[in-house]
Amino acid sequence: MEHQDYTGLFEEIDQLREGLIKRDKEIENLRINNLFLTTLFDGINEEIIVLDPKFNVTDVNKAFLERYGLRKPDALGRKCYEIKKRSNAPCDFDDRSCPLTLARKTGERVQMTLFHEDAKGGKKELALYMYPLKLRGKRIKYFMEMTRDVTENRALMRKLQASEKRFRAILDTATDAVLSVNEDHRIILFNNAAQRIFGYSRQEILGKDLNRL
């Protein structure tokens, strides 16, 4: 074999070696990214389930498994409604279609509010989100469902709204003028008595400088 042939062979070997090194780095980066995503996937409190268009479970996170008392191998490959509703057909929620059916039809995110009764008879309010997952502009192959327990948040919101209504009722029936200003001395609260005493409507005075009075 001539010297030139050896040179070409060595160059080809070097190129192959560089290609292998680059591939190994890419594989290592993928492993790191996958570890990060797995940790994130299992570390959040929301229940997550990944489905194909035929309702088959392709992945679930730790929160989902804990709620239904399953191991991941027992969940993968099963129909979501078999696990969640112990049913042989897709779920219906108060005469609303299954969120996967809606997301599959529209290709858009679906959001629903559901009410669930736990084993102790307590009622929970759940926010369900169904996301179509489209890879590189191709057709949708997977759907991710995320369920969040919003019972405490909604209860707190209702209490705040009730408190605000009571405050507003007291404020508007007071015989004394009550007003409030922000740090820029702009009026941000002006009750009914203040309107009578100062002769300005709430619409006229809100946002105006206190010196107006």
N, C-alpha and C positions, 0 to 999 in steps of 0.2 A: 504494500500500500504506500502510495507516495505521501510526501510530507504534507502536501496541500490537502489530501484526503483526511489525514490525521487532524489537521487544523480545523477543517469543517466539522469533523465529528466532535472535537472538543467544544467547539462553539455551540453545537446543538445540545450537548450534554449540559453546558452551562445555562442555556436557555430553559431547558427542562427543569434544572435545579431551581432556577429563579422562579419559574412558574409554580413549582411545588411549594416553595417557601411562601409565595404570595397566597396560594390557596390555603395553606395551613394558617396563615394570619387571618384570612377571611373566615375560616371555620372557627377559629378561636374567638373572633369578634362576634360571630353569630351565637356562640355558646354563652358569651358574656351578656349579650342582649337578651337572649332567651331566658337566662337566669334572672336578669333584672325584671323582665316582663312577668315571669312566673311568680316572683316575689310580690310584685305589685298586684297581680291578678288574685292571688290568694290572701293578700294582706288587707284588702279593703272590706268594709262591713257590708256593702251591698251584695245581694245575691246575683251572680252572673251565670248565665247559661248560653252556650253557643249552639246554634241549630243549623241544619241544612234545610232546604225548602220543603222536605218531606217530613219535617218535625222530628228528625233523628238528632239525638244529643251527640255533639262532637267534642264538647269540652264543658266543664263546670268548675267553679271555684270552691274554695273551702267553705265559705258562708252558705252556699247552696247545699253542699253535702251535709253540713251540720244541721240545717233546718229539716231536711228530709231523712236524716239518720242513715246516710248511704256512704259507701266507699266509691271512689271514682270508677273502678272497673264495673261496679254494679249499675252505674248510671249511663256510661258511654254506650251508644248504639241503641238505646231505648227511645221510645217516643216520649216527648216532653209531657204530654197529657196523661200518659200511663203513670208517670212519677208524681206529677203535681195534683192530678184529680182522680187518679186510679180509674181512669175512663178508657174506653175504646175509641173515642172520637175526640176531635179538637175541642178545646174549651169554648164555652160561651159565658160572657160576663154580663149579666143583667140585660140580656137580649142584644148585646154587642158582639160582633164577630171576634174571633180569635185574633190577637194582635199580630201574630205571624202571618195569618191570611191577609190582613189589611196591608202590612208592610210589603208582602210579596206582590200584592196587586198594585200598590201605588209607587213602590220603590222609595218611599219616604219614611222618616221616623214616625213612629206611632207612640202616643202617650195616653195612658189610662190611669184612673184612680179606682182602686179595688178595696173591698172590705173583706177581711178574713177573720174568722173566729178560731182562736187557738184551742189547745187541748183543755185549758182551764176555763174556757167559756169567755175569755176576754176578747174584745173586738179590736182589731188593728186596721189602720188605714194605710194602704200601700200605694206607692207611686210606681207604675210599671212603664218602662221605656223599651221599645223594640227598635233596634238600629239595623238597617240593611248594610252589609259589608261588601263593598264593591272593590275588587282588586284591579288596579291599573286600567280603569275604564271598561273592564269586561263586565259580563252579566253578573248579577248578584248570586253568589254561591253560598253565602252564609249569613246568618242573622244573629245578632247578640241581644239578649234580653237582660235588662238590669232591673232589679226590684229593690226599692228602698222603703224602709219602714218610716213613715212620716207621722205616725200617731201622735207622738209627743209634740212635734213642731206644729201640727195643725191644731192640737188642743191649746197650746200656748197662744197661737195666733187668734183663736176664737176668744180666749180670755182677754187678750189685749184689745180686741175689737169691742168686746162688751164693756171693758173698763173705759175705753175711749168714748163710747156712747153715754155712759153714766157721767163721765167728766163733762161732756158737751152739754148734757141736759142740765147739770148743776150750773154750769157756766152761763148758759143762755137764760136761766130763770133767776139769776142773781140780780138784785136791785142796784148793786154797786157796779161802776164801770171797771172792767178788768181788761187789761191789755198787756202784751208782752212784746219786747224788742230783742233783736239779735245783737251780735257784737258790733255791727255797723250802725246801730240805732235805727234799724228798719223795723217797722211794726209787723209782727207776724201773727198776732192774736188780738182780736177785737170783738168783745161780746156784744149782746143785744143792748145792754144798758149803756155801754160806751157809744153805741150808735145814736141812742136817744140824747145822751148828755152832750156829745161833741157835734152832733149834726152831720156826721159823715156815715155813709154806708160802708159795710165791710169791703165791698168791691173797690170803693174809692180810696180807702186808706191803707189796705194791706200792701206791704212793700214800700210804703212811703216813709220818709224820715220822720222821727219823732217830733222834730221842730214844727211840723205841719200843725200840731195841736197846740 
